[in-house]
Amino acid sequence: MKHTQEWLIIFGVLLLPGCMGAVRTPPSRIAVQRKAAENHAAPNHHHGAVDNQTQAQTTPTAYQLEGTGPLQELIVKGSPIKADEVWADQQKTLAAQRVKLSPEDFQRYVERESAMLINDRLAEALLHQQASLRMPDEATPRIEGFVDAEIRKIVTTEHGGIQRRYEKALAAEGRTLKQTRDALRRQIVIQSYLEQELRRKVGEPTRRELVETFEQNREAWRRPPQRKMSLIDLRLINYLPKDVTAPSRDQSEAAKSQARSIALEILASLDQGKTFADLAREHSHGLHADEGGAWGWVLPGTVRERFEPAVDALYRLEAGAVAGPIETANGFFIVRCDEADNGFEPDFETMQPQLQEAYGRNRYNRLVTEHVSELRRKSGVDMRTLERFHQAVVQSALEGTPTVD
């Protein structure tokens, strides 16, 4: 009875809001399973399309050797995985990539992704088999209740409460309601098993481990300052006499004087209540004038040199403030800061809750990786078999990809 209670408690934890988000994608795309699967990635063909990490995990394909060929079915401890089903949930993606890529790049894409999908399916199969052995019979009705509840939630929140709309959406993705229910069921069983078997092994981190976690995540947590910019660009060339390409000094000074005068008039108009956008449409000669001078988010170092004085001024402003006129060799700028984000610089002490969470997540994923690797080692599925199955999966995907409407 204690074992049954542990499973049911874990189900309750897993079904907190957001925990089942992955079921709307193919069930094989469980992040921690993929990470484990990559340690045993099936090889790609000899086209050299894999990255260095993937290449290092592979060996020359067995089906390139004499007397071998595609294997249409991979048997994992008595359970089959069919080659023509590996890409079943990815048909839209496959079709889109076929249109987007050249034939050579498309084949390389299929080879690379097939290796990952195979290992996802293999990891999922091994975990589900192990989980099913540990799951008590009394848990089955509870699992079905969770599946029913999740389906109802999806139908209600995404399809107006109408079941047939949901089933139509599934059909458009090449899936059935039964397949989706099976995927949900398998995912609940796998996730519950992993939580029960591995979560308690995570343990509490030492300070050193937290510091290491902080350094690993610092860049991901850092958010640089950024500003949204609107710009009025008054270019001297637009104030020269027509057809003048090599102005005299007097002509250049006259153009500069006129541009400065207009810039000051614009600033006065802003003080009187006219909108920056209307004035930009009326006076600006530069980019985005038709959009009221709005550039959106602008980061230092991402604009052409001519605009750097404007961006430098922008980053000294708070939201709603205006700077100008800013004189340059080409004319004058008037800059408005439409929105300001002062960024975020993480520090070790204030990031303690996030560090605890990140450490737990990383440690848990490593445990899952090791566990899947051990199951893989004991599975009896050898590399040559995976290589032959990989060839069959690639051929099935290349031959069966539909066209995009």
C-alpha contacts under 8 A as a table, 3 or more apart, distances in Angstrom:
res1	aa1	res2	aa2	distance
1	M	4	T	5.12
1	M	5	Q	6.28
2	K	5	Q	5.11
2	K	6	E	6.32
3	H	6	E	5.21
3	H	7	W	6.58
3	H	136	P	7.42
4	T	7	W	5.28
4	T	8	L	6.39
4	T	135	M	7.70
4	T	136	P	5.88
4	T	138	E	6.78
4	T	139	A	6.53
5	Q	8	L	5.10
5	Q	9	I	6.06
6	E	9	I	5.20
6	E	10	I	6.19
6	E	196	Q	7.34
7	W	10	I	5.13
7	W	11	F	6.25
7	W	135	M	7.46
7	W	139	A	7.12
7	W	192	S	6.67
7	W	193	Y	7.70
7	W	196	Q	7.30
8	L	11	F	5.02
8	L	12	G	6.46
8	L	139	A	6.82
8	L	142	R	7.55
9	I	12	G	5.21
9	I	13	V	6.58
10	I	13	V	5.04
10	I	14	L	6.16
10	I	192	S	5.74
10	I	195	E	7.04
10	I	196	Q	7.04
11	F	14	L	5.09
11	F	15	L	6.27
11	F	143	I	7.88
11	F	188	I	7.36
11	F	192	S	6.19
12	G	15	L	5.44
12	G	16	L	7.00
13	V	16	L	5.81
14	L	19	C	5.87
14	L	20	M	7.69
14	L	188	I	7.69
14	L	191	Q	7.57
14	L	192	S	7.14
15	L	18	G	7.67
15	L	19	C	5.72
15	L	20	M	6.77
15	L	146	F	7.85
16	L	19	C	5.78
17	P	20	M	7.65
18	G	21	G	5.41
19	C	22	A	7.72
20	M	23	V	5.83
20	M	150	E	7.97
21	G	24	R	6.37
22	A	25	T	5.63
22	A	26	P	7.81
22	A	27	P	7.19
22	A	29	R	7.53
22	A	30	I	7.15
23	V	26	P	6.69
23	V	27	P	5.88
23	V	180	T	7.89
23	V	183	A	7.01
23	V	184	L	6.16
23	V	187	Q	7.67
24	R	27	P	7.93
25	T	29	R	6.90
26	P	29	R	5.71
26	P	89	D	5.80
26	P	90	Q	7.64
26	P	183	A	7.97
27	P	30	I	6.63
27	P	183	A	5.67
27	P	184	L	7.68
27	P	187	Q	6.94
28	S	33	Q	7.91
28	S	34	R	8.00
28	S	117	L	7.18
28	S	120	D	5.14
28	S	121	R	5.56
28	S	124	E	6.37
29	R	33	Q	7.57
29	R	34	R	6.75
29	R	120	D	6.66
30	I	33	Q	5.35
30	I	34	R	6.20
30	I	120	D	7.68
31	A	34	R	5.14
31	A	35	K	6.32
32	V	35	K	5.14
32	V	36	A	6.37
32	V	365	N	5.63
32	V	368	V	6.54
32	V	369	T	6.79
33	Q	36	A	5.10
33	Q	37	A	5.94
33	Q	120	D	6.24
33	Q	123	A	6.02
33	Q	124	E	6.99
33	Q	368	V	7.32
33	Q	369	T	6.98
33	Q	372	V	7.42
34	R	37	A	4.80
34	R	38	E	6.05
34	R	116	M	7.25
34	R	119	N	7.09
34	R	120	D	5.42
34	R	123	A	7.75
35	K	38	E	5.35
35	K	39	N	7.17
35	K	369	T	6.51
36	A	39	N	5.65
36	A	40	H	7.64
36	A	123	A	7.56
36	A	368	V	7.14
36	A	369	T	4.22
36	A	370	E	7.19
36	A	372	V	6.06
36	A	373	S	6.46
37	A	40	H	5.48
37	A	41	A	6.22
37	A	116	M	7.25
37	A	119	N	4.82
37	A	120	D	5.90
37	A	122	L	7.72
37	A	123	A	6.17
37	A	369	T	7.85
37	A	372	V	7.63
37	A	373	S	7.75
38	E	41	A	4.78
38	E	54	T	7.70
38	E	116	M	6.79
38	E	119	N	6.94
39	N	57	Q	6.83
39	N	373	S	7.61
40	H	57	Q	6.77
40	H	58	T	7.95
40	H	119	N	7.11
41	A	54	T	7.11
41	A	57	Q	6.37
41	A	58	T	6.66
41	A	115	A	5.82
41	A	116	M	6.40
41	A	119	N	6.20
42	A	58	T	6.52
42	A	115	A	4.75
42	A	116	M	7.37
42	A	118	I	7.37
42	A	119	N	7.14
42	A	383	M	7.48
42	A	386	L	6.06
42	A	387	E	5.95
42	A	390	H	6.59
43	P	54	T	7.98
43	P	55	Q	7.52
43	P	57	Q	7.72
43	P	58	T	4.86
43	P	59	T	6.40
43	P	60	P	7.27
43	P	61	T	6.34
43	P	112	R	7.98
43	P	115	A	6.41
43	P	387	E	6.40
43	P	390	H	7.58
44	N	47	H	7.79
44	N	48	G	7.87
44	N	49	A	7.67
44	N	50	V	7.04
44	N	58	T	7.71
44	N	61	T	7.41
44	N	108	R	7.96
44	N	111	E	5.37
44	N	112	R	5.96
44	N	115	A	6.93
45	H	48	G	7.31
45	H	61	T	6.85
45	H	108	R	7.96
45	H	111	E	6.72
46	H	60	P	7.91
47	H	108	R	7.03
49	A	108	R	5.52
49	A	109	Y	7.70
49	A	112	R	7.34
50	V	54	T	5.94
50	V	55	Q	5.83
50	V	108	R	7.93
50	V	112	R	6.43
51	D	54	T	5.45
51	D	55	Q	5.99
52	N	55	Q	5.00
52	N	56	A	6.05
53	Q	56	A	5.23
53	Q	57	Q	6.65
54	T	57	Q	5.21
54	T	58	T	6.67
55	Q	58	T	5.36
55	Q	59	T	7.89
56	A	59	T	7.96
60	P	64	Q	7.65
61	T	64	Q	5.61
61	T	65	L	7.46
61	T	384	R	7.45
61	T	387	E	5.68
61	T	388	R	7.72
62	A	65	L	5.35
62	A	68	T	6.78
62	A	384	R	5.43
62	A	387	E	5.76
62	A	388	R	6.41
63	Y	66	E	7.38
63	Y	67	G	7.91
63	Y	68	T	4.99
63	Y	69	G	5.13
63	Y	70	P	6.97
63	Y	387	E	6.73
63	Y	388	R	5.61
63	Y	391	Q	7.29
64	Q	68	T	7.34
65	L	68	T	6.14
68	T	388	R	7.44
69	G	388	R	6.03
69	G	391	Q	7.74
70	P	388	R	4.78
70	P	389	F	5.85
70	P	390	H	7.58
70	P	391	Q	5.33
70	P	392	A	4.65
71	L	74	L	7.14
71	L	83	A	7.77
71	L	385	T	7.51
71	L	388	R	5.13
71	L	389	F	4.52
71	L	390	H	7.84
71	L	391	Q	7.37
71	L	392	A	5.69
72	Q	82	K	6.07
72	Q	83	A	5.14
72	Q	84	D	7.62
72	Q	389	F	6.17
72	Q	392	A	5.65
72	Q	393	V	7.58
73	E	80	P	6.18
73	E	81	I	5.63
73	E	82	K	4.55
73	E	83	A	5.81
73	E	389	F	6.86
74	L	80	P	5.55
74	L	81	I	5.05
74	L	82	K	6.40
74	L	83	A	7.62
74	L	385	T	7.72
74	L	386	L	7.71
74	L	389	F	6.50
75	I	78	G	5.63
75	I	79	S	5.38
75	I	80	P	4.45
75	I	81	I	6.33
76	V	79	S	5.06
76	V	80	P	6.18
76	V	81	I	7.52
76	V	122	L	7.48
76	V	125	A	7.23
76	V	126	L	7.38
76	V	379	S	6.85
76	V	380	G	7.95
76	V	381	V	6.98
77	K	379	S	6.63
77	K	380	G	7.87
79	S	125	A	7.95
81	I	85	E	7.50
81	I	86	V	7.66
81	I	121	R	7.72
82	K	85	E	5.41
82	K	86	V	6.77
83	A	86	V	5.62
83	A	389	F	6.83
83	A	390	H	7.97
83	A	392	A	5.90
83	A	393	V	4.69
83	A	396	S	6.93
84	D	87	W	6.85
84	D	88	A	7.21
84	D	392	A	7.96
84	D	393	V	6.32
84	D	396	S	5.61
84	D	397	A	7.44
85	E	88	A	4.86
86	V	89	D	7.71
86	V	114	S	7.84
86	V	117	L	6.68
86	V	118	I	6.82
86	V	121	R	7.57
86	V	393	V	6.85
87	W	90	Q	5.16
87	W	91	Q	6.49
87	W	114	S	7.81
87	W	117	L	7.65
87	W	393	V	7.87
87	W	397	A	6.71
88	A	91	Q	6.07
88	A	174	G	7.08
89	D	173	E	6.99
89	D	174	G	6.44
89	D	175	R	6.85
90	Q	93	T	5.35
90	Q	94	L	6.00
91	Q	94	L	4.95
91	Q	95	A	6.04
91	Q	173	E	7.42
91	Q	174	G	7.22
91	Q	401	T	6.87
91	Q	402	P	7.47
92	K	95	A	5.15
92	K	96	A	6.14
92	K	173	E	6.91
92	K	404	V	7.85
93	T	96	A	5.12
93	T	97	Q	6.15
94	L	97	Q	5.24
94	L	98	R	6.23
94	L	397	A	7.90
94	L	401	T	6.50
95	A	98	R	5.10
95	A	99	V	6.52
95	A	401	T	5.78
95	A	402	P	5.70
95	A	403	T	5.61
95	A	404	V	5.84
96	A	99	V	5.32
96	A	100	K	6.19
96	A	403	T	7.91
96	A	404	V	6.44
97	Q	100	K	4.90
97	Q	101	L	5.79
97	Q	106	F	6.69
98	R	101	L	5.57
98	R	102	S	7.49
98	R	103	P	7.43
98	R	106	F	5.82
98	R	401	T	7.80
98	R	403	T	7.87
99	V	102	S	7.88
99	V	403	T	7.60
99	V	404	V	7.36
101	L	104	E	7.88
101	L	105	D	5.72
101	L	106	F	5.33
102	S	105	D	5.17
102	S	106	F	5.86
103	P	106	F	5.04
103	P	107	Q	6.19
104	E	107	Q	5.28
104	E	108	R	6.37
105	D	108	R	5.04
105	D	109	Y	6.04
106	F	109	Y	4.94
106	F	110	V	6.17
107	Q	110	V	5.07
107	Q	111	E	6.16
107	Q	398	L	7.32
108	R	111	E	5.08
108	R	112	R	6.12
109	Y	112	R	5.21
109	Y	113	E	6.03
110	V	113	E	5.27
110	V	114	S	5.70
110	V	394	V	6.22
110	V	397	A	7.15
110	V	398	L	7.47
111	E	114	S	5.21
111	E	115	A	6.43
111	E	390	H	7.95
111	E	394	V	5.89
112	R	115	A	5.46
112	R	116	M	6.80
113	E	116	M	5.09
113	E	117	L	6.08
114	S	117	L	5.01
114	S	118	I	5.97
114	S	390	H	6.74
114	S	393	V	6.57
114	S	394	V	6.32
115	A	118	I	5.30
115	A	119	N	6.38
115	A	390	H	6.48
116	M	119	N	5.23
116	M	120	D	6.13
117	L	120	D	4.94
117	L	121	R	6.14
118	I	121	R	5.14
118	I	122	L	6.05
118	I	390	H	7.27
119	N	122	L	4.87
119	N	123	A	5.96
120	D	123	A	5.23
120	D	124	E	6.03
121	R	124	E	5.03
121	R	125	A	6.00
122	L	125	A	5.13
122	L	126	L	6.21
123	A	126	L	5.22
123	A	127	L	6.09
123	A	372	V	6.37
123	A	376	R	7.44
124	E	127	L	5.20
124	E	128	H	5.96
124	E	190	I	7.89
125	A	128	H	5.18
125	A	129	Q	6.10
126	L	129	Q	5.23
126	L	130	Q	6.25
126	L	372	V	7.58
126	L	375	L	6.53
126	L	376	R	7.30
126	L	379	S	7.72
127	L	130	Q	5.15
127	L	131	A	5.95
127	L	190	I	6.15
127	L	372	V	7.19
127	L	375	L	7.80
128	H	131	A	4.95
128	H	132	S	5.92
128	H	186	R	6.63
128	H	189	V	6.95
128	H	190	I	5.54
129	Q	132	S	5.21
129	Q	133	L	6.47
130	Q	133	L	5.36
130	Q	134	R	6.74
131	A	134	R	5.25
131	A	135	M	6.13
131	A	189	V	6.41
131	A	190	I	5.96
131	A	193	Y	5.40
132	S	135	M	5.13
132	S	189	V	7.32
134	R	193	Y	7.76
135	M	139	A	6.93
135	M	189	V	7.90
135	M	193	Y	7.90
136	P	139	A	5.65
136	P	140	T	7.62
137	D	140	T	5.72
138	E	141	P	6.94
138	E	142	R	7.88
139	A	142	R	5.36
139	A	143	I	6.29
140	T	143	I	5.14
140	T	144	E	6.44
141	P	144	E	5.15
141	P	145	G	6.29
142	R	145	G	5.02
142	R	146	F	6.39
143	I	146	F	5.15
143	I	147	V	6.30
143	I	185	R	6.88
143	I	188	I	7.45
143	I	189	V	7.92
144	E	147	V	5.00
144	E	148	D	6.13
144	E	185	R	7.35
145	G	148	D	5.09
145	G	149	A	6.16
146	F	149	A	5.04
146	F	150	E	6.16
147	V	150	E	5.19
147	V	151	I	6.22
147	V	181	R	6.59
147	V	184	L	6.26
147	V	185	R	6.34
148	D	151	I	5.22
148	D	152	R	6.20
149	A	152	R	5.12
149	A	153	K	6.18
150	E	153	K	5.03
150	E	154	I	6.30
151	I	154	I	5.20
151	I	155	V	6.17
151	I	181	R	7.84
152	R	155	V	5.08
152	R	156	T	5.98
152	R	161	G	7.76
153	K	156	T	5.13
153	K	157	T	5.96
154	I	157	T	5.36
154	I	158	E	5.56
154	I	159	H	7.15
155	V	158	E	5.63
155	V	159	H	4.94
155	V	160	G	6.54
155	V	161	G	4.98
155	V	162	I	6.23
155	V	163	Q	5.94
155	V	166	Y	6.03
156	T	159	H	5.84
156	T	160	G	5.29
156	T	161	G	3.92
156	T	162	I	7.21
157	T	160	G	6.36
157	T	161	G	7.07
158	E	161	G	7.70
159	H	162	I	5.86
159	H	163	Q	7.42
159	H	165	R	5.99
159	H	166	Y	5.90
162	I	165	R	5.59
162	I	166	Y	6.87
163	Q	166	Y	5.17
163	Q	167	E	6.33
164	R	167	E	4.96
164	R	168	K	6.01
165	R	168	K	5.03
165	R	169	A	6.20
166	Y	169	A	5.07
166	Y	170	L	6.22
167	E	170	L	4.98
167	E	171	A	6.13
167	E	176	T	6.86
167	E	177	L	6.20
168	K	171	A	5.02
168	K	172	A	6.31
169	A	172	A	5.14
169	A	173	E	6.62
170	L	173	E	5.12
170	L	174	G	6.40
170	L	175	R	5.07
170	L	176	T	5.93
170	L	177	L	7.04
171	A	174	G	4.88
171	A	175	R	5.14
171	A	176	T	5.99
172	A	175	R	7.41
175	R	179	Q	6.35
175	R	180	T	7.08
176	T	179	Q	5.19
176	T	180	T	6.32
177	L	180	T	5.02
177	L	181	R	6.11
178	K	181	R	5.06
178	K	182	D	6.08
179	Q	182	D	5.03
179	Q	183	A	6.11
180	T	183	A	4.99
180	T	184	L	6.19
181	R	184	L	5.07
181	R	185	R	6.06
182	D	185	R	5.05
182	D	186	R	6.08
183	A	186	R	5.18
183	A	187	Q	6.08
184	L	187	Q	5.12
184	L	188	I	6.15
185	R	188	I	5.26
185	R	189	V	6.25
186	R	189	V	5.17
186	R	190	I	6.06
187	Q	190	I	5.09
187	Q	191	Q	5.90
188	I	191	Q	5.29
188	I	192	S	5.90
189	V	192	S	5.27
189	V	193	Y	6.08
190	I	193	Y	5.14
190	I	194	L	6.18
191	Q	194	L	5.14
191	Q	195	E	6.10
192	S	195	E	5.12
192	S	196	Q	6.13
193	Y	196	Q	5.17
193	Y	197	E	6.01
194	L	197	E	5.14
194	L	198	L	5.58
194	L	199	R	7.20
194	L	368	V	7.38
195	E	198	L	5.52
195	E	199	R	4.95
195	E	200	R	7.91
196	Q	199	R	6.20
196	Q	200	R	7.41
197	E	200	R	7.23
198	L	201	K	5.34
198	L	202	V	7.05
198	L	364	Y	7.03
198	L	367	L	6.73
198	L	368	V	7.38
199	R	202	V	5.57
199	R	364	Y	6.53
200	R	203	G	6.58
202	V	360	G	6.36
202	V	363	R	5.98
202	V	364	Y	5.94
202	V	367	L	7.98
203	G	360	G	7.99
205	P	208	R	7.93
205	P	209	E	5.77
205	P	210	L	6.38
205	P	356	Q	7.58
205	P	359	Y	7.18
206	T	209	E	5.15
206	T	210	L	6.34
207	R	210	L	5.01
207	R	211	V	6.17
208	R	211	V	5.07
208	R	212	E	6.24
209	E	212	E	5.04
209	E	213	T	6.14
209	E	359	Y	7.75
210	L	213	T	4.93
210	L	214	F	6.09
210	L	355	L	6.22
210	L	356	Q	7.25
210	L	359	Y	6.88
211	V	214	F	4.98
211	V	215	E	6.31
211	V	348	F	7.36
212	E	215	E	5.20
212	E	216	Q	6.19
213	T	216	Q	5.06
213	T	217	N	6.22
213	T	355	L	6.52
213	T	358	A	7.09
213	T	359	Y	6.19
214	F	217	N	5.26
214	F	218	R	5.63
214	F	348	F	6.59
214	F	355	L	6.39
215	E	218	R	5.22
216	Q	219	E	7.63
217	N	220	A	5.27
217	N	221	W	6.26
218	R	221	W	5.26
218	R	222	R	6.09
218	R	346	P	6.67
219	E	222	R	5.07
220	A	223	R	7.94
221	W	344	F	7.82
221	W	345	E	7.70
221	W	346	P	6.48
222	R	343	G	7.65
222	R	344	F	5.62
222	R	345	E	5.21
222	R	346	P	5.97
223	R	343	G	4.83
223	R	344	F	4.79
223	R	345	E	6.58
224	P	342	N	7.27
224	P	343	G	4.64
224	P	344	F	6.36
224	P	345	E	7.66
225	P	340	A	7.87
225	P	341	D	5.55
225	P	342	N	4.37
225	P	343	G	4.01
225	P	344	F	7.37
226	Q	297	W	6.71
226	Q	298	V	6.59
226	Q	299	L	5.89
226	Q	315	Y	7.67
226	Q	340	A	6.31
226	Q	341	D	5.25
226	Q	342	N	6.41
226	Q	343	G	6.85
227	R	296	G	7.97
227	R	297	W	5.50
227	R	298	V	5.85
227	R	299	L	7.11
227	R	314	L	7.10
227	R	315	Y	6.75
227	R	337	C	6.54
227	R	338	D	7.33
227	R	339	E	5.73
227	R	340	A	4.72
227	R	341	D	6.14
228	K	295	W	6.89
228	K	296	G	4.77
228	K	297	W	4.13
228	K	298	V	5.93
228	K	337	C	5.83
228	K	338	D	5.13
228	K	339	E	4.99
228	K	340	A	6.56
229	M	294	A	6.14
229	M	295	W	5.39
229	M	296	G	5.69
229	M	297	W	6.47
229	M	298	V	6.59
229	M	314	L	6.96
229	M	335	V	6.93
229	M	336	R	5.86
229	M	337	C	5.04
229	M	338	D	5.65
229	M	339	E	7.54
230	S	276	F	7.95
230	S	277	A	7.97
230	S	292	G	7.44
230	S	293	G	4.86
230	S	294	A	4.21
230	S	295	W	5.62
230	S	296	G	7.35
230	S	335	V	5.97
230	S	336	R	5.12
230	S	337	C	6.55
230	S	338	D	6.61
231	L	280	A	7.27
231	L	284	S	7.90
231	L	293	G	4.86
231	L	294	A	6.56
231	L	295	W	7.33
231	L	310	A	7.94
231	L	333	F	6.80
231	L	334	I	5.84
231	L	335	V	4.81
231	L	336	R	6.39
232	I	279	L	7.92
232	I	280	A	5.28
232	I	283	H	7.20
232	I	284	S	4.79
232	I	285	H	7.52
232	I	286	G	7.22
232	I	289	A	7.43
232	I	293	G	6.00
232	I	333	F	5.67
232	I	334	I	5.08
232	I	335	V	6.56
233	D	283	H	7.92
233	D	284	S	4.85
233	D	285	H	5.56
233	D	286	G	5.23
233	D	331	G	7.54
233	D	332	F	6.20
233	D	333	F	4.92
233	D	334	I	6.80
234	L	238	N	7.86
234	L	259	A	6.35
234	L	263	A	7.58
234	L	283	H	7.21
234	L	284	S	5.67
234	L	285	H	5.87
234	L	286	G	7.48
234	L	331	G	5.59
234	L	332	F	5.15
234	L	333	F	6.25
235	R	238	N	5.72
235	R	239	Y	7.44
235	R	259	A	7.46
235	R	285	H	6.47
235	R	286	G	7.85
235	R	330	N	5.80
235	R	331	G	4.57
235	R	332	F	6.64
236	L	239	Y	5.35
236	L	240	L	6.82
236	L	252	S	7.66
236	L	255	A	5.68
236	L	256	K	6.03
236	L	259	A	6.57
236	L	330	N	5.80
236	L	331	G	4.90
237	I	240	L	5.47
237	I	255	A	7.59
237	I	330	N	7.66
238	N	285	H	7.89
239	Y	255	A	4.92
239	Y	256	K	7.78
239	Y	258	Q	7.03
239	Y	259	A	6.98
240	L	244	V	6.72
240	L	247	P	7.58
240	L	251	Q	6.70
240	L	252	S	7.21
240	L	254	A	7.94
240	L	255	A	5.59
241	P	244	V	5.80
241	P	251	Q	7.99
244	V	247	P	5.96
247	P	250	D	7.91
247	P	251	Q	5.64
247	P	252	S	6.04
248	S	251	Q	5.12
248	S	252	S	6.20
249	R	252	S	5.11
249	R	253	E	6.15
250	D	253	E	5.12
250	D	254	A	6.11
251	Q	254	A	5.08
251	Q	255	A	6.18
252	S	255	A	5.11
252	S	256	K	6.16
253	E	256	K	5.06
253	E	257	S	6.08
254	A	257	S	5.10
254	A	258	Q	6.20
255	A	258	Q	5.18
255	A	259	A	6.14
256	K	259	A	5.12
256	K	260	R	6.07
256	K	331	G	6.84
257	S	260	R	5.19
257	S	261	S	6.14
258	Q	261	S	5.08
258	Q	262	I	6.27
259	A	262	I	5.17
259	A	263	A	6.16
259	A	331	G	7.01
259	A	332	F	7.05
260	R	263	A	4.98
260	R	264	L	6.27
260	R	325	P	7.33
260	R	332	F	6.98
261	S	264	L	5.22
261	S	265	E	6.27
262	I	265	E	4.93
262	I	266	I	6.15
263	A	266	I	5.07
263	A	267	L	6.38
263	A	324	G	7.86
263	A	325	P	6.06
263	A	332	F	7.28
263	A	333	F	7.97
263	A	334	I	7.33
264	L	267	L	5.09
264	L	268	A	6.23
264	L	325	P	7.08
265	E	268	A	5.03
265	E	269	S	6.14
266	I	269	S	4.98
266	I	270	L	6.26
266	I	279	L	6.92
267	L	270	L	5.07
267	L	271	D	6.42
267	L	324	G	7.85
268	A	271	D	5.06
268	A	272	Q	6.34
269	S	272	Q	4.93
269	S	273	G	6.50
269	S	274	K	5.60
270	L	273	G	5.22
270	L	274	K	4.97
270	L	275	T	6.35
270	L	276	F	6.71
271	D	274	K	7.38
274	K	278	D	7.27
274	K	279	L	7.32
275	T	278	D	5.41
275	T	279	L	6.42
276	F	279	L	5.20
276	F	280	A	6.04
276	F	292	G	7.12
276	F	336	R	7.87
277	A	280	A	5.07
277	A	281	R	6.26
277	A	291	E	7.39
277	A	292	G	3.82
277	A	293	G	6.22
277	A	294	A	7.65
278	D	281	R	5.19
278	D	282	E	6.28
278	D	292	G	6.15
279	L	282	E	5.00
279	L	283	H	5.94
279	L	284	S	7.61
279	L	292	G	7.52
280	A	283	H	5.29
280	A	284	S	4.88
280	A	289	A	5.75
280	A	290	D	7.85
280	A	292	G	5.11
280	A	293	G	5.45
281	R	284	S	6.13
281	R	289	A	5.19
281	R	290	D	5.52
281	R	291	E	7.25
281	R	292	G	5.23
281	R	293	G	7.09
284	S	289	A	5.62
284	S	293	G	7.39
285	H	289	A	6.58
286	G	289	A	5.91
286	G	293	G	7.99
287	L	293	G	7.11
288	H	291	E	5.08
288	H	292	G	6.59
288	H	293	G	4.85
288	H	294	A	6.07
288	H	295	W	6.61
289	A	292	G	5.20
289	A	293	G	4.52
289	A	294	A	7.59
290	D	293	G	6.88
291	E	294	A	5.82
295	W	298	V	7.13
298	V	302	T	7.30
298	V	311	V	7.63
299	L	302	T	5.79
299	L	303	V	7.90
299	L	311	V	7.87
300	P	303	V	7.17
300	P	308	E	7.66
300	P	311	V	6.51
300	P	312	D	7.49
301	G	308	E	7.71
303	V	306	R	8.00
303	V	307	F	6.23
303	V	308	E	6.60
304	R	307	F	5.70
304	R	308	E	6.79
305	E	308	E	5.24
306	R	309	P	7.28
306	R	330	N	7.99
307	F	310	A	5.38
307	F	311	V	6.50
308	E	311	V	5.05
308	E	312	D	6.01
309	P	312	D	5.04
309	P	313	A	6.27
309	P	326	I	7.44
309	P	328	T	7.67
310	A	313	A	5.21
310	A	314	L	6.12
310	A	326	I	7.19
310	A	333	F	6.47
310	A	334	I	7.69
310	A	335	V	6.40
311	V	314	L	4.77
311	V	315	Y	6.36
312	D	315	Y	5.53
312	D	316	R	6.97
313	A	316	R	5.35
313	A	317	L	6.87
313	A	323	A	6.78
313	A	335	V	7.39
314	L	317	L	5.37
314	L	323	A	7.58
314	L	335	V	6.49
314	L	336	R	7.01
314	L	337	C	6.00
315	Y	318	E	7.84
317	L	321	A	5.86
317	L	322	V	7.30
317	L	323	A	7.71
317	L	337	C	6.19
318	E	321	A	5.76
318	E	337	C	6.35
318	E	339	E	7.46
318	E	340	A	5.95
319	A	337	C	5.12
319	A	338	D	5.40
319	A	339	E	4.69
319	A	340	A	5.17
320	G	336	R	6.62
320	G	337	C	5.46
320	G	338	D	5.48
320	G	339	E	7.03
321	A	336	R	5.80
321	A	337	C	5.67
321	A	338	D	7.79
322	V	334	I	7.15
322	V	335	V	5.53
322	V	336	R	4.33
322	V	337	C	6.49
323	A	326	I	7.41
323	A	334	I	5.84
323	A	335	V	5.17
323	A	336	R	6.45
324	G	332	F	7.90
324	G	333	F	6.26
324	G	334	I	4.57
324	G	335	V	6.38
325	P	332	F	5.86
325	P	333	F	5.59
325	P	334	I	5.25
326	I	332	F	5.21
326	I	333	F	4.91
326	I	334	I	6.37
327	E	331	G	5.95
327	E	332	F	4.56
327	E	333	F	6.66
328	T	331	G	5.27
328	T	332	F	5.92
328	T	333	F	7.90
337	C	340	A	6.93
346	P	350	T	7.42
346	P	351	M	6.76
347	D	350	T	5.86
347	D	351	M	6.22
348	F	351	M	5.36
348	F	352	Q	6.74
349	E	352	Q	5.84
350	T	353	P	7.96
351	M	354	Q	5.40
351	M	355	L	5.93
352	Q	355	L	4.92
352	Q	356	Q	6.14
353	P	356	Q	5.23
353	P	357	E	6.33
354	Q	357	E	5.05
354	Q	358	A	5.95
355	L	358	A	5.03
355	L	359	Y	5.90
356	Q	359	Y	5.22
356	Q	360	G	6.14
357	E	360	G	5.17
357	E	361	R	6.11
358	A	361	R	5.08
358	A	362	N	6.02
359	Y	362	N	5.20
359	Y	363	R	5.91
360	G	363	R	5.19
360	G	364	Y	5.90
361	R	364	Y	5.15
361	R	365	N	6.12
362	N	365	N	5.15
362	N	366	R	6.21
363	R	366	R	5.12
363	R	367	L	6.30
364	Y	367	L	5.09
364	Y	368	V	6.28
365	N	368	V	4.97
365	N	369	T	6.10
366	R	369	T	4.95
366	R	370	E	6.20
367	L	370	E	5.13
367	L	371	H	6.04
368	V	371	H	4.98
368	V	372	V	6.05
369	T	372	V	5.31
369	T	373	S	6.10
370	E	373	S	5.02
370	E	374	E	6.21
371	H	374	E	5.14
371	H	375	L	6.29
372	V	375	L	4.99
372	V	376	R	5.95
373	S	376	R	4.94
373	S	377	R	6.11
374	E	377	R	5.02
374	E	378	K	6.37
375	L	378	K	5.19
375	L	379	S	6.00
376	R	379	S	5.05
376	R	380	G	7.61
376	R	381	V	7.45
377	R	380	G	6.89
377	R	381	V	7.95
381	V	385	T	6.62
381	V	386	L	7.18
382	D	385	T	5.45
382	D	386	L	6.50
383	M	386	L	5.04
383	M	387	E	6.13
384	R	387	E	5.00
384	R	388	R	6.32
385	T	388	R	5.27
385	T	389	F	6.19
386	L	389	F	5.02
386	L	390	H	5.94
387	E	390	H	4.98
387	E	391	Q	6.44
388	R	391	Q	5.21
388	R	392	A	6.61
389	F	392	A	5.11
389	F	393	V	6.26
390	H	393	V	5.10
390	H	394	V	6.17
391	Q	394	V	5.17
391	Q	395	Q	6.18
392	A	395	Q	5.13
392	A	396	S	6.08
393	V	396	S	5.11
393	V	397	A	6.21
394	V	397	A	5.20
394	V	398	L	6.15
395	Q	398	L	5.16
395	Q	399	E	5.99
396	S	399	E	5.32
396	S	400	G	5.82
397	A	400	G	5.30
397	A	401	T	5.80
398	L	401	T	5.87
